[in-house]
Amino acid sequence: MDYEAILKDIKPTIDEKQHIDDVSSRIMNFLQNACDSRNIDANVNLVGSVAKNTALKGKSDIDIFIAFPLDTEKQYLKDKGLELAHLCCSEFDSNPEHHFASHPYVTTDIEGCEVDIVPCYQIKDGSQLKSAVDRTILHTFYVKDELGENQDDEVLLLKRFMAMTGTYGSEFKVGGFAGYLCELLIINYGNFENTLKAAMDWKFGEIIDLEGHGTSKQFKDPLIVIDPTDEKRNVAAALRLDKMAQFIQSARNFIFSDNKEDYFYPIEKNLNKQNILNEFKKRNSDLIAFRFNIPDMPLDTLHPQLRKTCESLERKLNDKEFNVFKADYWSDEIINCVILLEMASSKLNDVEINKGPKVFINKACENFAKKYGRENCYVQDDYLVHMQKREFVSATDFISHIFTKEHINLIKVGKNLRNNLINTFEFIDVEDIDLEFLDDFLNPGQYIVR
């Protein structure tokens, strides 16, 4: 297949690249001059996909790392890093936003470019690591050294393919492949198509060890890619099993597809609310939806807590014999979160079986019989049981019961969400939910095949 037309669509234009290069160069020069004029011992580095020439069109975020000597006190690094970032924002008339990784850093918009200014330690290899971000400079050097001629284009094809099949992005919301992981895959397999052909036969625990560190036994992840710059790190640690599986099947679908070009472009959707609601009706499922306010918090903290809450609620409903067919959450990441439950059954009969001890445990059975009345107990398999009135016959009643101050501990709730769930929880109609989310809920496999 000839990928030239696709590359023309996904590579940054000459004007975009020149603008990015100009802005990043001016920022770096300003920051290095600021360090030198203030006797701050630090080197300014351009890192990330822009530095490696592996940024997709419109995704050319500028990552600048200010590297301090290893013997620098951590507080000094934090203070001077933020000071330099704020000076830069003042110079370029932009507003700093504080974020936190291993230590504080600043994100800002300069002349239409999203810029991260991050302090770190200058290390020569992974053994000197003092904070998680310190590896980033080493990653940039490694990829620039190892990517062969035209392999940056192969990385772009892989990133774009993953983006269009829903498997690109290591942030918790996605749980997919990081940009650095994509680059290592191309270095390992040579090009885009070879990577997909290899992925077709991946097994759980697949190992890639470019530098032969031999440390793969330390990890139990679905995909193990030993960081060439740090033998103690699996680059694929953040990759969820479901996203690895989706990529494997996407690769198989692509290789055998007659519509290969379509995999590099968004699916055309003409979403119609009534059509989507009719599809839910055809499934004859009971739908339960509720919303609550989310707190102001970092997205990489928010999404794990939302997922944890959604999954725990699903387990609790199933434990109580309410059969959840599917559950998922959506958030605008500003104010609202919605949890949608598609129920195979949301209404139950009035009685349930209370399971006691195995009949072989004499004393325990005697206590159980005394508590519930010997005449009310019988044997099911090899357990002593008795029938009792069910406390909740409606899933909505049980959910309302859970999201109260007295009973919220019945499920595992993200600690920052607890108060908001108690105070702002309310049931809503499905028709009030984001249409894109509803479509994805109904058609979970639409992105991996064309």
N, C-alpha and C positions, 0 to 999 in steps of 0.2 A: 504494500500500500504506500502511496505517495503522501507524505504528511506535510508537504510544503504549504498547501493552502491553509491547513489547520494552524501551523506554526505562525503564519502571517496574521491569523486572527488572535492568537493567544500570547504572542511575544510583545513586549512593550514597543511602542512606536519609537522612531528615531527622536522625535520631539520629546516624548515622555522620558526616554532614557537620558537625553541631554539635560532636561530639567532636573531629574533626580540627581544626576552626577554633579550638576552645578550647585544645587542646594546642599547636598551632603558635603561637598568639598568646602563650601563657605562655612558650614557649621563646624566641621572638623578643624579648619584653620583657626576659627575664632576660639574654640575650646582649647586647642593646643597653645595658642598665644596667651590665653587667660591663665593656663597652668604655668607657663614659663614666666610670665610677668609677675605672678604671685608666689613664685618659688614653690609651687606645688609639684612634687615629683610624681608625675603620671604621664602616660602615653595614651593618646586618643586613637581609637581603632574603629574602622567601618567594618561591621560584621553582618551576618545574615544573608538573605537571598540576594539583596542588591549587590553586596560585595562579591558574591559567588556567581553573579550573572544568571541566577536561576529564579528570578521573580517573574510571575505571570503579569500580563497586562492589567493595569489598574490595581495591582497588589504590591506595588513597590514601596513598602514601608521602609523607612531608614532607621537602622539600628546602630547606635553609636555607643561604644563601651569605653569608659575611662579606666584604664588599668593602672593600679597602684602597686608598689613593691610589696612583696610578701610580708615584710616586717612592719607594714603600716597597721596602726591600731584601728580596730573595726569602727570605733566611734568617729575617728578622724576621717576614715574613708566615707562613712555615711554623710557626715557634715559637709565635707568638701565636695562630694559628689552632688549633693543637692544644691550647694552654693553655686557650683559651676553650671548646673542645669538651669538654675534660675537666672543667672547672668546671661546665658544663651537665649532664654525666652525673652528677657528684656531687650537684648540686642536685636532680635528678629520680631519683636512686637507680637508675641504669642502668649497664650495662657498655659501655665504648667498644671498638669494633673498628677497627683501623687499616687503611685501604686507600690505594691510590695511583693518582692520575690524573696530572695535570701536577705535582702535589705532594701530600703526605699529606692525608687527610681522615678523618673519623670517622663510622662508622655505628653506630647504637645503637637499642635498643627503649625507647620511653618511653610508658608507659600503653597498650601494645598497638599503638603506631604505629612503623613503621620510619622512622627519622630519619637523614638525611645532613646533616652539618655541614661545609661546604666553604669554605675560604678562597680568595679570588680577588682580582683587581684590578678596580677600578671604571673601566670604559671607556665612552666615548660612542659609539664605532663600531668596526668591525672593524679599521681601520687601526692602532688602539692596542693590539691584542691582544698580551699577554705570555705567556699560557698558554691552553690549549684550553678550559678551563672558564670563562674570562672572558666568553664569548659568552652564557652561559646567562641572565644577567640581561637582556641585550638581547633574547633570544628571548622571554622572558616578557612584557616590555613590548610587543614587536611583536605577538604573538598577542592579547594583551588589547586592544590598540588596533584590530586589524584584524578580529577575529572579530565578525560581526554578531549581531543578535538571534536567539536560538535556534540559532546555528551551533555552539555548544558541544555541543548534542545531536547534531548531524550528525557531529561528531568522535567522539563516543562510539559511534555506530552504525558508523562506519568502523573504529575500533579493535577493537570487538567482532567485527565481520565478519572482520577480518584475524586476530584471535586464534583464532577458531574454524576458520579455513582454514589455519592454520599459517604465516602470513606476517607476524605482528606481533612486533616486538622486534628492536632493532638489535644486541644482544649477539651475539658471534661464534657462539655455539652455534646461534642461529636464523638470523642474517644477513638479517633482514627489515626492515620499515619501523619507523623510530623514531616516538615520539609526536609530536615536533616536525614531522616530515615529514608525518604524518597531518593535523596542524593546517594546514600550508601547503597541502596538497591541497584541503582544504575551503575555505580562503580563496580559492584559485584557481578551483575549479569550482563553488563555491556550496553544494552539499549532497552528501549521501552518494550518492544515485542518479546524479547528474550525474558524480561522480567515477568510479563504476564504468562508466558509459556511455563516458566519455572513455578510460578504461583499456583498454577493448575494442579500441581502435584504436591504442594505443601502439606505437611502433616502437623498436628499439634506438637509444639515444642521444636519447630523448625529452627535450625541454627545457622547463622551467618557470622563468621569470625574472620574478617578481612585481614587482620594482622596476626592471626594465629595465637591469640592470647591464651586460649585453652581454659577459659573460666566459665564456660556455658553451664556447667553442672551447678553453679551457684543459683541459677534461676529456674523458675517453674512456669514461666509465662507462655502463652500460646505461640508467640514468635520471639526468638532470642537473637538479637543483633548486637554483638559485643561492640561497644564504643571503641573505635580504633585508638582514641586518645585517652581512654580510661577503662582498663580491663575489669573494673568493678561495677560497670554500669551497663544495663541493657537499654539500648536506644529505643526499643519497642515496648518498654515497660508500661507506657500509658495506653497502648493499643488494646482495646477491648476485644474479647473473643468474637463477638457478633460482627464487629467491623472487619476483623481479619477474614471471617467466613464470607462476608458479603463481597470483599475484594476477590477472594478466590473464585467465587461463582461469577462475579462480574468478568473476571479474566477469561473464564471458560466461555461465557456467553459471547464476549467480544471476538475471541479467536474463531468461533464457528458462525459468526454473524455475517450477513450480507449487507448490513447497514453500519459498517464500522465508523464512518464519519459521525453518525448521530451520537456516538458515545462521548463526543467532545463538546456537545452543545446542550443547553438546558432543554428539558422536556417542555414542549408547548402545551400549556394548560388553558382551557377556557372554563374556569371554575364557575359553577352555577349552584347557588345555595340549595335550591329546591331539588336539583338532581342528586346532590350529595345526601340530603335528608332522605330522599326516596331510596337511595342505596342502603342506608341504615335500616329503613323499614323492611326492605327485602330480606335482610338477615334475621329479622324477627327476634332481635336481641333487646333486652332491657338496657337502656342507657342511663347512667347516672353521671352528672357533671356538677362540679362545684368549683368555686373560685375563692381566693383569699389574697390579701395584699402581701407583697414581698418587701423585706427590709432593704435598705440601701447597703449593699455589700458587694465585694468583688465577684465577678461572674464565675470564676473558677472555684469559688467557695459556695456560691448560690446553687449551681447545677448539681453538685454532688448531694447537697442536702435535699433538693427537690426530688432527685431520683430515689434517695434513701427513703423519703417519706412515702412516695408513690408505691414503691416496692413493698414496704412494710405494711401499708394499708391493704394491698392486694393479698399478701400472705395471711393477714388477720381475717379478712373476709372469707378466704378459702378455709381457714381453720374452723370458722363458724358455719361452714357448709354452704355459704353463699358462693356460687361458682362464678369466678371471674374469668371470662373468656380472654379479655385483653385489657391492659391498663397502660396509660401513658400520661405525660404532663406537657404543658405548653406554658411559656412565659414570654411576656413582652420585654422582660429584663429591666423594667422600670418600676411598674406598680403591681401588675397582675400576674397571678399564676392560676392556671386551670388544670384540674385533674379530671380525666375522662375515664370512666369505667364501663366497659361493655360486658354485661352480665349474661351468662347462660341461664342463671336463675337468681332473681333478687327477692323472691318471696318463698318462704318455707312453711312447712306444716307446723302445727302447734307443739309437737313433741319431739324430743331428741333422746338419744341413748347416752347415758352417763356411764362411761367405761371405768370399771373398777380394776382390782388386781387379778392376776392369774389364779385360777382355782387351786393351784398347787401350793399357794402361799396361805396356809391355814389361818394364821392369826389375822392377817390383813383382810381376808375374806370375812372373818367373823366381825371385825370392826365395821366393814362396809355394810354387811347385812343388818347389824344393829342400827346403824345410822339411817338407812333407807327403808328398813322393814324387810324381814326375811321373805314375807309373802309377795313383796314387790320386785324381788331380784330373780334373775334368771341367767342362764349361761349362753354366751355368744362366742363361738369358737372355744377357746379355753380361758375366756375372761368372765368374771362375774360382772353383770351389768344391771342397770335398772333404767326404766323409762321415766323421764321427767318433763315438765312443761318448759318449753323453750322460752328463753328470756326475750329474744328478738326474732320476729318472723319477717321483718322488713329490713333490707340492706340499708335503706336511707335512714331508718330509725337508729340502726346500729352505728352508722357513720356519724350521725348527729350526737350520739352518746359518746363516741370516742373524742370528738373535738370539743371537749369541755375541760375546764381546769382540773376537775376531779379525775378524769379518765384518760387524758391524752397519753399517759404513760403506757397504755395498752399497746401502742405501736412505737416504733423507733422514728422519732421526728428530728429533722435537722435542728440543732440547738438554736439557731438564729430565727427559725420559722415558728417556734412554739407559740409565742404570744400572738403573733399575727394570725395563726390558724385559729386560736381560741377566740380572738376578738373580731375577726373579719370573715370567717368562714360562712359561705352561703351557697345553697344550691342554685343552679342556673339552668336555662334551657340550652339544649345542644345547638340550636340555631344561632345562639349568641357567641359561639366559639369561632375563632379564627378559621377561615375556610381552608387555607393551605394546610394547617394542622389536621383538620378533619379529613382532607383528601389523603394526606400521608398515612393517617390512622387506618383509613379504609384500604389503601393500596400500598402496603409496605414494600413490595418488591418492584415497584415501577422504575426505580432508578438504576437497577442493576442489569436491566435488559432493554434492548431497543428493537 
